[in-house]
Structures are given as structure tokens and as C-alpha cells.
């Protein structure tokens, strides 16, 4: 990455002589790139007291700042096939993207497996890197050049993540992502996460994205120039096939679990200046009882986004267990599999006060709602549904 250093006016010694001024002005034009003085922005007389010249100098400073940012980011202007810095390559006959990632220590929980928030962050990162590799990325949060010209940004309207296995600390994963059409004005993005060592599929995910005007904050139709940019990248392939998306009903004040007064922090905001969708999941899970979370892991997550959340909003998280989501099927599967050479689990474990006996009485799915507290209508931010399965290390083995 090229390094850039500036010689600023306040750090320059001004001589009283005309020759000294000319010498100092030459220094102001110099921007070093990898030790080279070859680049010089538009020459502006910073010593002049003329108002028009002063305004021009501000514009020149902004241009220098923009140039420095472009050098530091090094955003491709043409399609790239390989990105050695991000361990990414273009696949799927030139339109898909694959990135190799390692699960870091700060991405796992107490059980040394990646958290759902870490997985969602990786989905977001690989999606942005895909656009980066395409050569279409402007300086927005995944926005193309055509979107920037039309003052448009991407917003996610729906997402589903299915997790079969959670990667462990230090594990090397391959994440594939690709895009496709979703109706006339939307785009679908899918992901597939698998182990590089074994090929085991960890998770699948799909999402639907629409465009929003950055100034009016209203949804927008897809301009023809944007469609022309992204449609050559579309693939007719789905990571999760849905015949008809499941509808999530809206909770009300009668929900069993309510967590109020959740307030966004500055660190929760993304480059579009609203709360990042990964934070929503954290708020949703905080309303589930701790004793349930200790013995279960998330297997399926569905999110329906209704509106954005800003720094000034106070959020309320509602959660309702679904009583029809029992784990009897899971118990039957354990009986057939056999553990440690046993053909079935003991009745002491399966019934009475045993662990699985108690889990048999509880739900395996929850309905969620995040809403802005204090609004006249308690405006919805996101509806969600989570489906869970018992943690394997939470099931005791028979002696």
C-alpha cells in the first residue's frame, strides 16, 4: 500500500523574502508517494489573502485528501481476478467470489466456536469484497458508481442464515458468495461457508437487497445504469431454496420476554450512519433467557427489516417462545445414533428430571421484534425468528 505524506502550511517556515516565499510554496505542492515527489495537486497560492484564492485552496486541500484516501484504499477501477491481501478469488465462471478466512480468537465465544455475530460480519465483509473485486465499487458502503451518481445506497430487506456446524477457533473457512435478481428492483445475495480442510458445509445464507435514496431515506427503483452494471454478475443459483418465504407475525406488548431501553452507541453505526444489522441480532438474542442459551445453539435465523435505526432511537426487544417447537424429533435421532457404543440414551437422561427431559418441555424456536420505543405506533425495526438445537456438549453421555 502506498504511503502518503503531506507538507502542511502550518509546518512550513515562511521567509520574509519573495524568493523564500516561492521556495516555501513549492514545498506546499509536494505530496510524497513511496518517496517520490512526482505528484503535484493543482498549484494554489496559499499565501494570497484574496478570498477567491482562499476558497480555491480549500478545494485543493479536499482534492488532496480525496487522492490520499484513494491511494490508501486502492479501490480497483477494473475487474480483478485475485486479491492476495484478502485471500479472495473470482469463481463461478468469472462472476462469483470466494474468500479464505481464519477464525480469530476475538470471533469465538466461551465454547471456542464462532459466534453468530462473527458469521454475520464475515457475510457482510465478503459481500463488500465481491463488489470491490468487480471494479464497480464507489466510495460508498457497497454502492456502485451508478448508485453514487444517483445518491443511492443498499439496504437489506430480508436475510436467512442456516447453520449446520459452527467453525472453531483457528479453523480455515472458504466463503463463496454470488448475486442474482430479486424481482424488478431488488438483488439477491447468497453465501456458502465450508471447511477448507474437509469441505464440510458450516452454513448457508441468502438475503434480499433494495436501494434507498441517501437523502430522502425512501426506497428507490433500480436505475437502468445500475441494472446495466450489476446484471452481468447475476447467477441463477440459490444457497437456500424457499418455495414461499415464511411470514413472521408481529408481537405486541403481551410478549413473554421484553428488554427495553436499548440505546445505540456510536460504535454501532456503519458507513451509512445507521445501526448495523448485526447489532440487531445481538439485541434480539439478549431477550432470550440465559439458561436456554447456555444449552442451545442457533440453527436458523430469519430477519425481516422494516426501517433503519439511528443513534437517537431507543429500542425495545420483544421475544415470544413458540410452544409447538419441541425437540422430540431430536431425542429420537439421538436414540438411533447411539453414543459411546450405546444404542440409546438411558431413560434417566431422557425422562424425569434428566436434561433432555427438561428440554423436551421447552420450545426450540422464538419469534422476535425490535421496535422504536416511544413512537406513537412503536415503529418496527425488524421482525425475526430463531430456531435452535441442543448443544452437543450439553448432552451428558451415559457411563
C-alpha positions in Angstrom: 0.0 0.0 0.0 1.5 3.4 -1.0 2.3 5.7 1.8 1.3 9.4 1.5 2.7 12.3 3.5 1.7 16.0 3.2 3.7 19.1 3.8 1.2 21.4 5.5 1.2 25.2 5.6 1.4 25.4 9.4 4.5 23.3 9.4 6.4 25.3 6.8 8.7 28.1 7.7 7.8 31.3 5.8 10.7 33.6 4.8 10.3 37.3 4.6 11.8 37.4 1.1 10.0 36.8 -2.1 12.4 34.0 -3.0 11.8 32.4 0.3 8.0 32.5 -0.3 8.4 31.0 -3.7 10.5 28.2 -2.2 8.0 27.5 0.6 5.1 27.5 -1.9 6.9 24.8 -3.9 7.0 22.7 -0.7 3.3 23.0 -0.3 2.6 21.5 -3.6 4.6 18.3 -2.8 2.9 15.1 -1.9 5.2 12.2 -1.4 4.2 8.7 -2.6 6.6 6.0 -1.8 9.3 8.6 -1.6 8.5 10.2 -5.0 7.8 13.8 -5.5 6.2 13.3 -8.9 2.6 14.1 -7.9 1.6 17.7 -7.5 -2.0 18.8 -7.0 -3.3 22.0 -8.6 -1.0 24.8 -7.6 -2.7 27.3 -5.4 -1.2 30.4 -3.9 -1.8 29.7 -0.2 -0.1 32.9 0.7 -2.6 35.1 -1.0 -5.2 37.0 1.0 -7.7 37.0 -1.9 -11.0 35.4 -0.9 -11.5 33.6 -4.1 -8.0 32.1 -3.9 -8.7 31.1 -0.3 -11.8 29.1 -1.4 -9.8 27.5 -4.2 -7.2 26.4 -1.6 -9.9 24.7 0.4 -11.0 22.8 -2.7 -7.4 21.9 -3.4 -7.0 20.5 0.1 -10.2 18.5 -0.4 -8.8 17.1 -3.6 -5.5 16.1 -1.9 -7.5 14.4 0.9 -9.6 12.5 -1.7 -6.4 11.5 -3.5 -4.8 10.3 -0.3 -7.9 8.3 0.6 -8.0 6.6 -2.9 -4.3 5.7 -2.5 -4.9 4.2 0.9 -7.9 2.2 -0.1 -6.6 1.3 -3.6 -10.1 0.5 -4.9 -9.9 -1.2 -8.2 -11.4 0.5 -11.2 -11.4 -2.7 -13.3 -12.4 -6.3 -12.6 -9.8 -8.2 -10.5 -9.4 -11.9 -10.6 -7.2 -12.3 -7.5 -6.9 -10.3 -4.3 -3.8 -11.5 -2.4 -4.4 -9.2 0.6 -7.9 -10.5 1.3 -7.2 -14.1 0.1 -10.0 -13.7 -2.5 -10.5 -15.0 -6.0 -13.2 -14.7 -8.6 -15.0 -18.0 -9.3 -18.2 -19.3 -10.9 -17.0 -18.5 -14.5 -15.9 -15.0 -13.5 -18.9 -13.7 -11.6 -18.8 -15.4 -8.1 -16.4 -14.7 -5.3 -14.5 -16.9 -2.9 -12.6 -15.8 0.2 -10.5 -17.8 2.6 -10.7 -16.7 6.2 -9.3 -17.8 9.5 -11.5 -17.8 12.7 -9.8 -15.4 15.0 -9.7 -15.5 18.8 -12.0 -12.5 19.1 -14.6 -14.1 16.9 -15.4 -17.0 19.2 -17.3 -17.4 22.4 -16.6 -19.4 25.6 -17.1 -22.7 23.7 -14.3 -21.7 21.2 -16.7 -21.7 18.3 -17.5 -18.7 16.1 -20.5 -16.6 17.3 -23.4 -15.9 15.1 -22.4 -12.2 15.1 -19.0 -13.1 13.8 -20.5 -15.2 11.0 -22.8 -12.3 10.0 -19.9 -9.9 10.0 -18.0 -12.3 7.7 -21.0 -12.4 5.3 -21.0 -8.7 5.1 -17.3 -8.4 4.6 -17.2 -10.9 1.8 -20.2 -9.3 0.1 -18.3 -5.9 0.1 -15.1 -7.5 -1.1 -17.0 -9.1 -4.0 -18.1 -5.7 -5.2 -14.6 -4.5 -4.6 -13.2 -7.2 -7.0 -15.8 -6.4 -9.6 -14.3 -2.9 -10.2 -17.8 -1.4 -9.6 -17.3 -0.1 -6.1 -17.6 3.6 -5.5 -16.7 5.1 -2.1 -19.9 4.1 -0.5 -20.9 1.1 1.6 -21.0 -1.4 -1.3 -22.5 1.2 -3.7 -21.6 1.1 -7.4 -20.5 4.1 -9.4 -24.0 4.4 -10.9 -25.6 4.3 -7.4 -23.2 7.0 -6.2 -24.3 9.2 -9.2 -27.9 8.7 -8.2 -27.3 9.1 -4.5 -28.4 5.5 -3.7 -27.3 3.0 -1.1 -28.1 -0.6 -0.5 -30.3 -1.7 2.4 -31.1 -5.3 3.3 -34.8 -6.2 3.4 -34.6 -9.9 4.4 -32.0 -12.4 5.4 -31.9 -16.0 6.4 -28.9 -17.9 7.8 -28.9 -21.7 8.3 -26.0 -23.0 10.5 -25.3 -26.8 10.5 -22.0 -26.6 12.3 -20.0 -23.7 13.9 -16.3 -23.3 12.9 -13.9 -23.4 15.8 -11.1 -21.1 16.7 -8.2 -21.2 14.2 -10.3 -23.0 11.6 -9.8 -22.1 7.9 -13.0 -21.4 6.1 -13.9 -20.8 2.4 -16.8 -18.4 1.9 -18.5 -18.3 -1.5 -20.8 -15.5 -2.4 -22.8 -14.6 -5.5 -25.7 -12.4 -6.6 -28.9 -12.7 -8.6 -32.0 -10.9 -9.5 -34.9 -10.5 -7.0 -37.9 -9.0 -8.7 -37.6 -5.9 -10.8 -35.9 -3.6 -8.3 -34.1 -5.9 -5.9 -31.0 -8.1 -5.7 -30.5 -11.4 -4.0 -27.1 -12.3 -2.4 -26.3 -15.8 -1.3 -23.4 -17.4 0.7 -21.9 -20.8 1.3 -19.5 -21.4 4.2 -17.4 -24.6 4.3 -14.3 -26.0 5.8 -11.2 -25.7 3.6 -9.7 -28.9 5.2 -12.7 -31.2 4.9 -15.3 -29.5 2.6 -17.9 -29.7 5.4 -20.6 -27.1 4.9 -20.9 -25.0 8.0 -23.7 -22.6 6.9 -25.8 -21.2 4.1 -27.3 -17.8 3.8 -29.5 -15.8 1.5 -30.6 -12.2 1.5 -32.6 -9.6 -0.4 -31.4 -6.1 -1.0 -33.1 -2.9 -2.3 -32.0 0.6 -2.9 -32.6 3.7 -0.8 -32.1 7.3 -1.6 -29.5 8.5 0.8 -31.0 12.0 1.3 -34.8 11.2 1.4 -34.3 7.8 3.1 -37.0 6.4 0.8 -36.8 3.2 -1.2 -36.0 3.7 -4.9 -36.4 1.9 -8.2 -33.3 0.5 -9.7 -32.0 2.9 -12.4 -31.2 1.5 -15.8 -27.5 2.4 -15.5 -27.2 0.5 -12.2 -29.0 -2.5 -13.6 -26.6 -2.5 -16.5 -23.7 -2.5 -14.0 -24.8 -5.4 -11.8 -26.9 -7.7 -14.1 -23.9 -9.3 -15.8 -22.9 -10.6 -12.4 -26.2 -12.4 -11.7 -26.3 -16.2 -11.3 -29.4 -18.4 -11.2 -28.3 -20.3 -8.1 -29.6 -20.4 -4.5 -27.9 -21.4 -1.3 -31.3 -21.8 0.4 -34.3 -22.7 -1.7 -37.6 -21.2 -0.5 -40.8 -22.0 -2.2 -42.7 -19.4 -0.2 -40.9 -17.3 2.4 -42.3 -17.9 5.9 -44.3 -15.0 7.3 -43.3 -13.7 10.7 -46.2 -12.3 12.7 -45.9 -9.2 14.7 -45.5 -9.4 18.5 -47.2 -7.0 20.9 -46.9 -5.9 24.5 -48.1 -9.3 25.7 -44.8 -11.0 24.6 -43.3 -13.1 27.3 -39.9 -11.5 27.3 -39.3 -7.8 26.9 -36.0 -6.0 27.1 -36.4 -2.2 27.0 -34.2 0.9 26.8 -31.7 -0.5 24.4 -29.7 2.5 23.1 -27.4 2.5 20.1 -23.8 3.6 20.6 -21.6 5.4 18.1 -19.7 2.2 17.6 -22.9 0.5 16.4 -23.2 2.8 13.4 -22.0 1.8 9.9 -20.8 3.9 7.0 -24.4 4.7 6.1 -24.9 6.3 9.5 -27.4 3.8 10.8 -27.2 0.9 13.2 -25.6 -2.1 11.5 -27.9 -5.1 11.1 -25.5 -7.4 13.1 -26.3 -5.3 16.2 -30.0 -6.1 15.7 -29.3 -9.8 16.2 -27.4 -9.1 19.4 -30.4 -7.2 20.7 -32.8 -9.9 19.7 -30.8 -12.7 21.5 -30.5 -10.6 24.7 -34.2 -11.2 25.3 -33.8 -15.0 25.4 -33.3 -16.5 28.8 -29.7 -17.2 29.7 -30.4 -20.8 30.8 -31.7 -21.6 27.3 -28.7 -20.0 25.6 -26.3 -22.0 27.7 -27.7 -25.3 26.4 -28.6 -24.5 22.8 -27.1 -23.1 19.6 -28.7 -21.2 16.9 -29.6 -23.3 13.8 -31.7 -21.0 11.7 -32.2 -17.2 11.7 -34.7 -15.2 9.7 -34.8 -11.4 9.7 -37.3 -9.1 8.1 -36.1 -5.5 8.1 -38.8 -2.7 8.3 -36.9 0.5 9.0 -33.5 1.8 9.8 -32.4 2.6 13.4 -30.5 5.8 14.2 -28.3 6.9 17.1 -31.1 8.8 18.8 -33.6 5.8 18.8 -34.4 3.9 22.0 -35.1 0.3 21.1 -37.3 -2.4 22.7 -36.7 -6.1 22.1 -39.7 -8.4 22.4 -39.4 -12.2 22.3 -42.1 -15.0 22.4 -41.3 -18.7 22.6 -43.1 -21.0 20.1 -44.6 -23.8 22.2 -45.0 -26.1 19.2 -41.2 -26.2 18.6 -40.4 -29.2 20.8 -37.3 -31.4 20.4 -38.9 -34.8 20.4 -37.6 -35.4 16.9 -34.1 -34.6 18.1 -34.4 -37.1 21.0 -35.5 -39.8 18.6 -32.4 -39.1 16.5 -30.1 -39.4 19.5 -31.7 -42.8 20.3 -31.0 -44.1 16.9 -27.5 -42.7 16.5 -26.0 -44.3 19.7 -23.3 -42.6 21.8 -20.1 -44.2 23.1 -21.2 -47.5 21.7 -24.7 -47.4 23.3 -27.7 -47.9 21.1 -29.8 -45.5 23.0 -29.7 -43.0 25.8 -30.8 -44.1 29.2 -34.3 -43.4 30.4 -32.9 -41.5 33.3 -31.5 -38.9 30.8 -34.5 -38.9 28.5 -37.2 -38.6 31.1 -38.0 -37.3 34.5 -35.6 -34.6 35.7 -32.9 -35.5 33.1 -31.5 -32.8 30.8 -33.3 -34.0 27.7 -36.4 -34.5 29.7 -36.4 -30.9 30.7 -35.5 -29.7 27.1 -38.4 -31.8 25.8 -40.8 -29.5 27.7 -39.4 -26.3 26.1 -39.6 -24.5 22.8 -37.0 -24.7 20.1 -38.0 -21.5 18.3 -38.7 -17.9 19.2 -40.4 -15.0 17.4 -38.7 -11.6 17.8 -39.5 -8.0 17.3 -37.3 -4.9 17.6 -39.2 -1.6 17.7 -38.5 2.0 18.4 -39.7 2.7 21.9 -41.8 5.8 22.5 -43.0 6.2 18.9 -46.8 6.8 18.6 -47.1 3.4 16.8 -43.9 1.8 18.2 -42.4 1.6 14.7 -41.0 -1.8 13.8 -37.3 -2.0 13.1 -37.0 -5.8 12.4 -39.1 -8.9 12.8 -37.2 -12.1 13.4 -37.5 -15.8 14.0 -34.8 -18.0 15.6 -34.7 -21.8 15.6 -32.4 -23.7 18.0 -30.9 -27.1 18.6 -29.3 -28.6 21.8 -25.5 -28.1 22.1 -23.8 -31.5 21.7 -21.6 -30.8 24.7 -24.8 -30.1 26.7 -26.0 -33.7 26.4 -24.4 -35.9 29.0 -23.0 -39.3 27.9 -24.1 -42.4 29.7 -21.5 -44.2 31.8 
